[in-house]
Structures are given as structure tokens and as C-alpha cells.
Amino acid sequence: MNTAMSSSSSSLSPEVLSPAAMRDNSEELFRKLLMGVSVMAGLTHLCFLLLFYKSGVTPLAMINVGSILCYVLTFSLLWHNHVVQAWMLIIFEVVGHAVLAVYFIGWESGFHFYIMLVPPVMVVSPLDNWRAKAPLVLGLVALYVGLDFFLRLATPVAVLDPSVINGLHYFNLITVLVLLIFLAGMYYRLVVQSEQELREMATTDPLTRLRNRRSVLDTSSFEAAKQRRDGRPMSFVLCDVDHFKAVNDTHGHEAGDDVLTSVARVLRTGVREVDHAARWGGEEFLLLLPETNVSGATLVANRLREAIEELRVSSKDGPLRVTMTFGVSALHPDESIDQAIARADKALYTGKHEGRNRVVMAAEDHAR
């Protein structure tokens, strides 16, 4: 039927995510990654604080106090979505702490390993383009090589017991490896989670939280293939809110949105788990009912029609009464999905002209 598609105040969910949505999701992924880094780094520096305090290296103990406070601030910045500032603070702390530690207690302590963590994270960072990233990455590489050249054989300011230096070396080596594994694992988990969220965004109507048009068509193709292979029935129910334009015009678009979300809730809870309810467009909805013949689909449609007729949607002007008209068709073996839905649409159109608030079976199915 597809009438009054634009009468709803809420647009259909986009079938393809915009570049802005992808970028926002990528930045949120990076923010969560840095929050995990902040917690891990803060705990690591707490261990260093205790170690240097007991070893009598007071300057480094105080530096680690500052590092802990730095990561507390970093976590706070990330919590309030100041990702760029937090990332710059992390880079400053990691590099500064590594340089000072190597200067005070020597190259063999292994604190320079932490600088190697920054370039990979910088590469996956979505915050800037490569023209901004490349100088920072190259600068960190140059800094590391410079530290190796000038400080690897230099005499440290504070000479610690060789056993302590050896312990620090392997502690730092193992910690960096663990952090790399943690970062890779966390990034992988967040990428998977992000993909799931993007998939949901791409297949779900944002207002009603039902499937969108593209998603239900993809599922219909899959179910149709099963139907043709196994010889099982499959039906479509196309339904439309009656006099929806009058709701928007009289009570406002907010009331219209409330009507759509209330109707969607009835449709979603009124079908089986194997069935699929989708927002087809505007105030139209489509139900895909696998393994259901046209008679069974008609019974489902009548049950839903009665449930919606009993529905009362609150509004500023008082409770709103809602009714819907339903068109039902079964997918025939010799027709496409579009043809079956078109027959349900024609039945819906007939129901509208016969007075609305009714269920009409497609003529071809009725004849059978």
C-alpha cells in the first residue's frame, strides 16, 4: 500500500550506515580501549611505586606517584569523553616516564620497552588522519633509537643492585608483553562488539526496535529458500495503522511516535520466536511467518488486530484508540517474495476500502 510513508515524524533506519556513524563508533571503541589501558597502567605504576620506595630510589618513587595521578586524570577525561586530551596525556606519561627511568637507573632496567607500546596504539587510533599520525609515530621511533644510542651504554644516575636491575628488566619485559596481549585481546573483543552493534544499527528500526525493511527482506530470502527446499509454507502479513495521519495532525508527532512504538510492542510480543516483525515504512509493518500457511497467518493477524484494538496510547489529549488493517498472503512456490508481499499489500488496500480494522486474505490464497 505504502501510503503516507512520510506521515510519521521518525525516519526509517538507514540501510547503510553513514561515514559519521562509523567514525563515532570507531572513536567509542578507542575510548573504551584507552580506559582499559588507564586502569592497567595505573596498577602497574602502583607496583613500581612500592618497588622504588623500598629500593630507596626516591625520585622514581615520586615520579610514579605522579604517574598514578596522571592515569586517574586520564580515566576521568575518558569518562567525560575527552578522548584526544586523554590520549595525549597517556603518550606524555609513557614517554616521559620511560626516559626518566632509563636516565636514572639505566637501559638494562627495561623501561624503554613501554615506548614500543605507543606506536601500535597510535596506528589504530581513529582520532586523526595519517598526516597527523605519521609525524608522531616517526617521532617516537626516532626517540627510541636516540635513547638506545645515547643511554644504552651510559652510566645511570642511581646504581641499583644487579639483581634488582635484572628483576626490573624481566618484570618490564613480561609486563609489556602482557600489555600487548591485553591490548590485542581487548581491541579484538571491542571490534567484535562494535561489529555486533553496527549490525544491529544497520538492521533495526531506531524508533520501534523492530527489524527494518532491508533486514526482513534478507531474512525472507533465506526463509523462502528453506520453504522451497523442504516444501513448508510461509506467509506474510502486511499491516497499517488506521488514520495515522490524523493522529499526527491532531495530537502531534510525539503522539504518533508513541502509537508506533506501542503497536510495535504488540506485534513483537504477539508472534512466535521464529517469526519476524519489521517496520516496513511509515506506519506500515510486515510480519514474516515461517512454516505458517495462509489460514494460520490469518488467525495470527486477527489475534493481533484484537490486541491492538484494545490498546490505549496515552497522550496529552487523553488515551488514543488505535486500530490496524491487515493483508495476508502465502508465498507460492512459483512466485517471488516481492509478488507475495504485493498480494498482501493489495489485500491490505481492500481492507482499507472495506472500512479498516479488519483482516483480509489475498484473493489468490482465498481462492485456493
C-alpha positions in Angstrom: 0.0 0.0 0.0 2.8 2.4 1.0 0.5 5.4 1.6 1.5 8.2 3.9 5.0 6.9 4.2 6.3 10.3 5.3 3.5 11.0 7.8 5.5 9.6 10.7 7.8 12.0 12.4 10.5 9.4 12.7 12.5 8.4 9.6 13.3 4.8 8.8 16.6 3.5 9.9 19.3 3.8 7.2 20.1 0.7 5.3 23.8 1.7 5.1 25.5 3.4 8.0 26.9 6.9 7.3 30.6 7.6 7.5 29.9 9.8 10.5 28.2 6.9 12.3 31.1 4.6 11.5 33.6 7.2 12.8 31.7 7.8 16.0 31.6 4.1 16.7 35.3 3.8 16.0 36.1 6.6 18.4 33.9 5.0 21.1 35.8 1.8 20.6 39.1 3.6 21.0 37.8 5.4 24.1 37.0 2.0 25.8 40.4 0.7 24.8 42.1 3.6 26.5 40.0 3.2 29.6 41.3 -0.3 29.9 44.9 0.9 29.3 44.5 3.6 32.1 43.4 1.0 34.7 46.2 -1.4 33.8 48.9 1.3 33.7 47.7 2.8 37.0 48.0 -0.6 38.7 51.5 -1.2 37.1 52.8 2.2 38.4 51.5 1.4 41.8 53.7 -1.7 41.8 56.6 0.5 40.7 55.9 3.0 43.4 56.2 0.3 46.1 59.3 -1.2 44.5 61.3 2.1 44.2 60.2 3.2 47.6 61.6 0.0 49.1 64.8 0.3 47.0 65.5 3.8 48.2 65.1 5.4 44.7 63.0 8.3 46.0 62.9 10.4 42.7 61.5 7.5 40.8 59.0 6.7 43.6 57.8 10.3 43.4 57.6 10.1 39.6 55.3 7.0 40.0 53.1 8.9 42.3 52.7 11.5 39.6 52.1 8.7 37.0 49.3 7.2 39.1 47.6 10.6 39.4 48.1 11.1 35.7 46.2 7.9 34.9 43.5 8.8 37.4 43.1 12.1 35.5 43.2 10.2 32.2 40.4 7.9 33.3 38.4 10.9 34.3 38.9 12.6 30.9 37.9 9.4 29.1 34.8 9.1 31.3 33.8 12.6 30.2 34.6 11.8 26.6 37.7 14.0 26.3 39.5 11.3 24.3 42.1 13.4 22.5 43.3 15.1 25.7 43.4 11.7 27.5 45.4 10.1 24.6 47.9 13.0 24.5 48.3 12.7 28.3 49.0 8.9 28.1 51.6 9.5 25.4 53.3 12.2 27.5 53.3 10.0 30.6 54.6 6.8 28.9 57.4 8.5 27.1 58.3 10.9 29.9 58.3 8.1 32.5 60.4 5.8 30.3 63.0 8.4 29.5 63.4 9.4 33.2 63.6 5.8 34.4 66.2 4.9 31.8 68.2 8.0 32.7 68.1 7.3 36.5 68.6 3.6 36.7 69.9 2.6 33.2 68.9 0.9 30.0 69.1 -2.6 31.4 66.1 -1.8 33.6 63.9 -2.2 30.5 61.7 0.8 31.0 62.3 1.8 27.4 60.1 -1.2 26.4 57.0 0.8 27.2 57.7 3.3 24.4 57.1 0.4 22.0 53.5 0.2 23.1 52.6 3.6 21.9 53.1 3.4 18.1 50.8 0.4 17.5 48.0 2.1 19.5 48.7 5.3 17.6 48.2 3.5 14.3 44.8 2.1 15.3 43.7 5.4 16.8 40.8 6.9 14.8 41.3 10.4 16.2 43.4 11.9 13.4 44.3 11.2 9.8 47.6 9.8 8.7 49.1 13.2 8.1 48.8 13.8 11.9 49.6 10.3 13.0 52.7 9.8 10.8 54.9 12.5 12.5 54.1 11.3 16.0 54.8 7.6 15.1 58.1 8.6 13.3 59.0 10.9 16.2 58.5 8.1 18.7 60.6 5.7 16.6 63.4 8.4 16.4 63.2 8.9 20.2 63.5 5.3 20.9 66.5 4.9 18.6 68.1 8.1 20.2 67.6 6.6 23.7 69.3 3.4 22.6 72.2 5.3 21.1 72.8 7.7 24.0 71.7 5.8 27.1 72.2 2.1 26.4 75.8 2.2 27.5 75.6 5.3 29.7 76.2 5.1 33.5 72.9 5.5 35.3 72.5 8.2 38.0 71.3 5.7 40.6 73.2 2.5 40.7 71.0 -0.4 41.9 71.9 -3.9 42.9 72.3 -6.0 39.7 69.7 -8.5 41.0 67.2 -5.6 41.2 68.1 -4.3 37.7 67.8 -7.9 36.4 64.4 -8.3 38.1 63.2 -5.0 36.7 64.3 -5.9 33.2 62.3 -9.1 33.2 59.4 -7.6 35.0 59.1 -4.8 32.4 59.6 -7.2 29.6 56.9 -9.5 30.8 54.6 -6.6 31.7 54.9 -5.1 28.2 54.2 -8.5 26.6 51.2 -8.9 28.8 50.0 -5.4 28.0 50.4 -6.1 24.3 48.3 -9.3 24.7 45.8 -7.4 26.8 45.6 -4.6 24.2 45.2 -7.0 21.3 42.6 -9.1 23.1 40.6 -6.1 24.3 40.7 -4.5 20.9 39.6 -7.7 19.3 36.7 -8.0 21.8 35.7 -4.4 21.3 35.8 -4.9 17.5 33.5 -7.9 17.7 31.2 -6.0 20.0 31.4 -3.0 17.7 30.5 -5.2 14.7 27.5 -6.5 16.5 26.3 -3.0 17.4 26.8 -1.9 13.8 24.9 -4.9 12.5 22.1 -4.1 14.9 22.1 -0.5 13.8 22.0 -1.5 10.2 19.1 -4.0 10.6 17.0 -2.3 13.3 14.5 0.5 13.0 15.6 3.1 15.6 12.1 4.1 16.8 10.3 0.8 17.1 13.4 -1.5 17.6 11.9 -3.9 15.1 13.7 -5.2 12.0 13.9 -2.7 9.2 12.8 -3.3 5.6 16.2 -4.4 4.3 16.7 -6.9 7.2 13.3 -8.6 6.8 13.7 -8.9 3.1 17.1 -10.6 3.6 15.5 -12.9 6.1 12.6 -13.6 3.8 15.0 -14.7 1.1 16.6 -17.1 3.5 13.3 -18.5 4.7 12.0 -18.8 1.1 14.9 -20.9 0.2 14.1 -23.2 3.1 10.5 -23.3 2.1 11.2 -24.3 -1.5 13.7 -26.9 -0.3 11.5 -28.5 2.4 8.1 -27.8 0.9 6.9 -26.0 4.1 4.5 -23.0 4.0 5.5 -19.4 4.6 3.2 -16.4 4.9 3.4 -12.6 5.0 1.1 -10.2 6.9 1.3 -6.6 5.9 -0.5 -4.2 8.3 -1.1 -0.5 8.5 -2.2 1.8 11.4 -5.6 3.3 10.5 -6.0 7.1 10.3 -2.4 7.6 11.3 -2.0 10.9 9.6 -4.9 12.2 11.6 -3.1 11.2 14.8 0.0 13.2 13.8 -2.1 16.2 12.6 -4.4 16.3 15.6 -2.2 15.1 18.5 1.4 15.8 17.3 4.3 13.7 16.0 5.3 12.7 19.5 1.9 11.0 20.0 2.4 9.4 16.5 5.7 8.0 17.7 4.1 6.7 20.8 1.4 5.0 18.7 4.1 3.3 16.5 6.2 2.1 19.4 3.1 0.7 21.2 1.9 -1.1 18.1 5.4 -2.5 17.5 5.4 -3.8 21.1 2.1 -5.7 20.5 3.4 -7.1 17.2 6.7 -8.2 18.7 5.2 -9.9 21.7 2.3 -11.4 19.7 4.3 -13.6 17.4 6.5 -16.7 17.9 10.3 -16.5 18.3 10.7 -18.0 14.9 8.5 -15.2 13.3 9.9 -11.8 12.3 8.2 -8.4 12.8 9.5 -5.5 10.9 8.7 -1.8 10.3 8.0 -1.8 6.6 7.7 2.0 6.2 6.0 4.9 7.9 3.0 3.4 9.8 3.2 0.0 7.9 4.6 -3.2 9.4 5.4 -6.6 7.9 5.2 -9.9 9.6 7.1 -12.9 8.2 5.7 -16.2 9.5 7.8 -19.2 8.5 6.1 -22.7 8.5 2.7 -21.0 8.6 0.0 -21.4 5.9 -2.4 -18.6 5.0 -5.1 -19.8 7.4 -2.7 -19.8 10.3 -1.4 -16.4 9.3 -5.0 -15.1 9.2 -5.6 -16.4 12.7 -2.4 -14.6 13.9 -3.5 -11.4 12.2 -6.9 -11.5 13.8 -5.4 -12.1 17.2 -3.1 -9.1 16.7 -5.9 -6.9 15.4 -7.9 -7.6 18.5 -5.0 -6.9 20.8 -4.3 -3.6 19.0 -8.0 -2.6 19.1 -7.8 -2.9 22.9 -4.6 -0.8 23.0 -4.8 2.7 24.5 -1.9 5.0 24.0 -1.5 7.9 26.4 -1.2 11.4 25.0 -1.6 15.0 26.2 -5.1 14.9 24.9 -6.0 11.7 26.7 -5.9 8.0 25.7 -5.8 7.3 22.0 -7.6 4.3 20.5 -5.7 2.5 17.8 -6.8 0.1 15.1 -5.0 -1.6 12.2 -5.9 -3.2 8.9 -4.1 -6.4 7.9 -3.5 -8.1 4.5 -2.4 -11.7 4.4 -0.7 -13.8 1.7 1.2 -17.0 1.5 4.3 -17.4 -0.6 3.6 -19.7 -3.6 6.3 -21.9 -5.0 6.2 -20.2 -8.4 6.4 -16.6 -7.2 8.9 -14.2 -5.8 8.9 -12.6 -2.4 8.0 -9.2 -3.9 5.0 -10.8 -5.6 3.8 -12.4 -2.4 4.2 -9.1 -0.4 2.4 -7.2 -3.3 -0.6 -9.5 -2.9 -0.6 -8.9 0.8 -0.4 -5.2 0.0 -3.4 -5.5 -2.3 -5.4 -7.3 0.3 -4.5 -4.5 2.8 -5.7 -1.9 0.3 -9.0 -3.8 0.0 -9.4 -3.9 3.8 -8.9 -0.1 3.9 -11.7 0.4 1.4 -14.0 -2.0 3.2 -13.9 0.0 6.4 -10.5 -0.7 8.1 -9.8 -2.6 11.3 -10.1 -5.9 9.6 -8.0 -8.8 8.2 -8.2 -9.6 4.5 -6.7 -12.6 2.9 -5.2 -12.2 -0.6 -7.7 -13.2 -3.3 -5.4 -15.9 -4.8 -4.9 -17.5 -1.4 -8.6 -17.2 -0.6 -9.5 -19.0 -3.9 -7.2 -21.8 -3.0 
